Amino acid sequence: MDKFVTHTSTDDQPSSSQPVVKKQKVMNTKRQYHEDYLKLGFTWTGDKDEPNPSCLVCGQKLSNEAMVPSKLKRHLSTKHSHLLDKDLQYFQRLLKSQAQQCTSLTKTMTISDKCQEASYHVAELIAKKIKPHTIAENLVLPACRQIVKTLFGVEAEKEVLKIPLSDNTISRRIEHMSEDIEAQVIEKLRIVRTFALQVDESTDISGKAQLLAFIRTVVEDDFIENFFCCKELPETTRGEDIFNVLDAYLKSSDLSWTDCIGICTDGAPSMTGSVKGFVTLVQERNPNIVLTHCFIHREALVSKTLPNDFKTVLEDVVRVINFIKSRPLKSRLFKQICQDMDAAHYTLLLHTEVRWLSRGRILSRVYELKEELLIFLTLESSEFVNLFSDDTWCTKLAYLADLFEHLNKLNAGMQGRNENILTSSDKIKGFAEKLTLWKNHICQGTLSMFPHTASRNVDSRMRSLIRDSLELLEKNINKYFPNIEVENFDWVRDPFNVSLSSLVGFELEEKEQFCELKNDRTLLLKLQELNVNKFWLHVSAEYPELSKKALIALLPFSTSYLCEQGFSALTNIKSKNRERLLSVEEELRVCLSTIRPRIKSLCSTRQAQISH
């Protein structure tokens, strides 16, 4: 019996007697959708070059390899057998219905995103204008509905109604924007690591102590001033409490007191106390910090020092104002007299001790209405009528009105943003020199600097009283503003016109840098184009030591004006009708910040929902 034997070659190479078969590469072609597939209940999704079949009935998506009639028909017969007898028109209607649903959903989502963004913008406006949150739903939305309905019709009105503007929604929007602004400020500070603060404390209408802080720092090529924080002091308002609250906030923001180059506060003992005051505790952390007592507060203290002759007149004026303003009937009668006499004003102003410009305004108003007041007080048979019939008293009133007009101009000149120690010092020194000039002119018999006073008959005794009051004012300016040596910082304002000998406290390396800068003609032209702040930031890369020294003079605040402005906003936010507000920091941050929230970014990270 024959056996079949199989021979196996151990050679890797093919035998010469066997034919060589070459393997050909097979191209993987993608199946394409055909319109006839709609009869089987399928459309397509995905890439046009590699479409995937999608069932119109159940929405199941198959792979591209299933794009053949047999597989599509098998899906229809096994999963949707009840639709085997349906014709093409049925599936066309189904496809059209799904397309309409998709379009409607896309439109709804688009409207929802726009409504969310509009909601943020409305919330920002409400915070900026210091209005209660309910105003959006009670006033803004009804007003928008009427405007849109009148201009564009009922359909447009329906779209406006989709904007979410409830009380709680506005509160959340303001909270989100506050968090975003705070994150932007902290991010900028962490990059620059140099800033100055102004800090003040006050009590709101509910009796809570609020600590307010503003910041000035460098952003790109200029200085910015922005709201920093508003923290409630839990119990006492000692310097330790203020320091602990601010220190905790700096630590939470990854900042340090060594990054702070200047602090401006008022003269309260809790702030400036030599043992446990706030600034003393800060100096323990940063001995090189520049401490400034608010120039406006000091100027207000100067203006309170008057000789007894003039202080009595001011007290009399306040008594007259209270006599009329405290009685509504008398106020109405006085207004009628002013109207009958075609007076420039119809009412008097109340004196407020804490307001910087109050004295000057009430004195000017009373002097302008002195004739109307004389008639009114005569009709009322008031004891104050003797004051306005006394020429000497009226002359003193005229002088006080003139003097406080000058003091108010000085005070207002130091208010506002972008004030620094150099500019405020210039204004104080300029006023002090004016006082010397005025005293000399009074000795020569000239009173043209006091127009109201010059229009009256001024005897030698009155001239002597005026001169004594100016001397007292000059003495108190020297008391509250000692050692104002702004000439030591002339190199900051104009480095190209100062000598090396005028550079106080400079090291050799800093003087060498100054020599190079002073003789650089291109930088001279640059100083003519830029302001002082931008100039020193521009040269910071080339002359870092000089730039750093200049920033120490330019960056610190000279006044606490921003804090006072913030407390005015706080008074409006936390009013009698809103005194139960738990936290006002978010409201103040959105209201007072110069940095705007990134609304589009906030919308992109939150799910939009239209109002129902």
Secondary structure, DSSP 8 states (H G I E B T S, - for coil): -----------SS--TTS----------------GGGGGGTEEEEE-SSSEEEEETTT--B--GGG-SHHHHHHHHHHH-GGGTT--HHHHHHHHHHHHHHHHHHHHHHHHHHHHHHHHHHHHHHHHHTT--TTHIIIIIHHHHHHHHHHHH-HHHHHHHTTS---HHHHHHHHHHHHHHHHHHHHHHHHHH--EEEEEEEEE-TTS-EEEEEEEEEEETTEEEEEEEEEEEE-S---HHHHHHHHHHHHHHTT--GGGEEEEEE-S-HHHH-TTT-HHHHHHHH-TT-EEEE-HHHHHHHHHT---HHHHHHHHHHHHHHHHHHT-HHHHHHHHHHHHHTT-S-SS-----TTSTTHHHHHHHHHHHTHHHHHHHHHHTT-TTHHHHT-HHHHHHHHHHHHHHHHHHHHHHHT-SSS-BHHHHHHHHHHHHHHHHHHHHHHHTT--TTSHHHHTS---HHHHHHHHHHHHHHHHHHHHHS----GGGGHHHH-TTS--GGG-TT--HHHHHHHHHHHT-HHHHHHHHHS-HHHHHHHTTTTSHHHHHHHHHHHSSBS--HHHHHHHHHHHHHS-GGGTT-S--HHHHHHHH-SS---HHHHHHTS------
